Amino acid sequence: MKQQTEIKTLKEGKFVIIDDEPCTIVSVQHSKPGKHGAAKARIDAIGLFDGQKRSIVQPVDAKVYVPIVERKTAQVLSIAGDVAQLMDTADYSTFELKIPEELKDKVKQGEEVAYISSMGKMKIQMRT
């Protein structure tokens, strides 16, 4: 799911969709309007699920899509290699997710983990 907003309302730490990928905004820079043009904004962001750096430059009044990112918890049912079978603690649905390299020693069977879900993709995340 996604919603539309103007570029001038975006801030660091928020989310934006660039190249059909939900991203976390790392920096926002505004330029002053020129003699014949509108003020522009440069947004640098990092993909939530692939970790790639992406940038866009658009007028500040242009509209962009913002993903709806849900933070949820799940219980680890089992671990096979680098894949964990999880059960959502809210709706009890089960699914499998790859365990990120930096969390391999932290994800243990029977414990709860946090995960994010957006635009049909999911990823295990550190608890915040």
N, C-alpha and C positions, 0 to 999 in steps of 0.2 A: 504494500500500500504506500501511496505517496500523496503529498499535497503540494500546492504551488505557493510560492512566496517571492517577494522582490529581493534582489541581491543586496540592497542597502540594509536589509534587516538581519543579514547573516553575521554571525560572530564566531570567533575561534572556539573550538570545542563542540560546535554544533555540527549537524550533518547536512550534506548536499549530495545530489546525484550528478555524477560526471561520467559520461560515456556509459550510461545504463548501469553504473556501479555505485552503491551507497558508499560515501566517503566521509571521514572526519575532517573538519576544516582545521588546518594548521596555522594559516595566516591569511589575513585580509588586508589588502592595501588599496586605498582610494587615491585616484589622481584628480587634479583640479580640472574643471572644464576648460577647453581651449576656446579659441576665437569662434570656431564654427561647430564645435562638438560638445557632446554631453560629458559629464564626469564618468570615468570608468572605474571599475573595481577589478583587481586581480585576486583570485582565490586559489590558494595552494591547499591541496587536500591529499589525504592518504586513504586508499581503499580499505574498507572495514574487513573484507574477507580475503583480499589478495595482497594487501600491503603495498601496492604500487602507488607512486606519487603521481598526481594529476593536477593540472592547472586549467583555469578558464579565465578569460578576460572579456568582460561584458559591460555595457552601460549600467550604472547603478539602479536605473529604474526597470531593467529587464527582469523578466520572470524566470525562475528556475524551479525545479522540483526538489522537494526535501523528503527523504524517506522517513517512514514511521518505523523507528527502531524500538523493539520491545526487549526489555531485560527480564529474563525468567530464571527460575532455578529448576534443577532436575537432580534426581538421585542416580548414581552410577550403579547399574545392575551388574555389568560384567565388563572386563577389559580383555581384548584379544589383539595383541601386538600394539599398534598405535591407534586402534579404534575402540571407542567406548560405547557400550549400549546404555542409553539413558532413558529414564522415565520422568516426564514432566510432573512436577509436584502439584500443579493446578488441575490439569485435565487428564492426568494419568496415561497420556499417549506415550508410546515407546518409539525410539528412533536411534540411529547410530550416527556418531560424529567422530571425525578424526581429532585426536588429541594433539594440540599444538606442541612443538618441540620444547618450548620453555615451561610447559606445564606437565611434562611427562612424569616427574617425581611427585607432583602435588595431587594428581587425580588418582583416587583410590576407590576400590570397590566398596559399596555401601554408604559412601559419603555423598554429600550434596555439592554440586558445582553450579556456577552461574553460567548462563549462555545468552547470546544475543540472537535475535531473529529479525530479519528485514528482507523484503522482496523475495521471499521464498528460499532464502539462504539462512544457514545457522552456523554458529561458531562458539566453541567453549571459550570462556573468558575468565580472567582473574576476578575474584570478588572485590568489589569496591565499597 
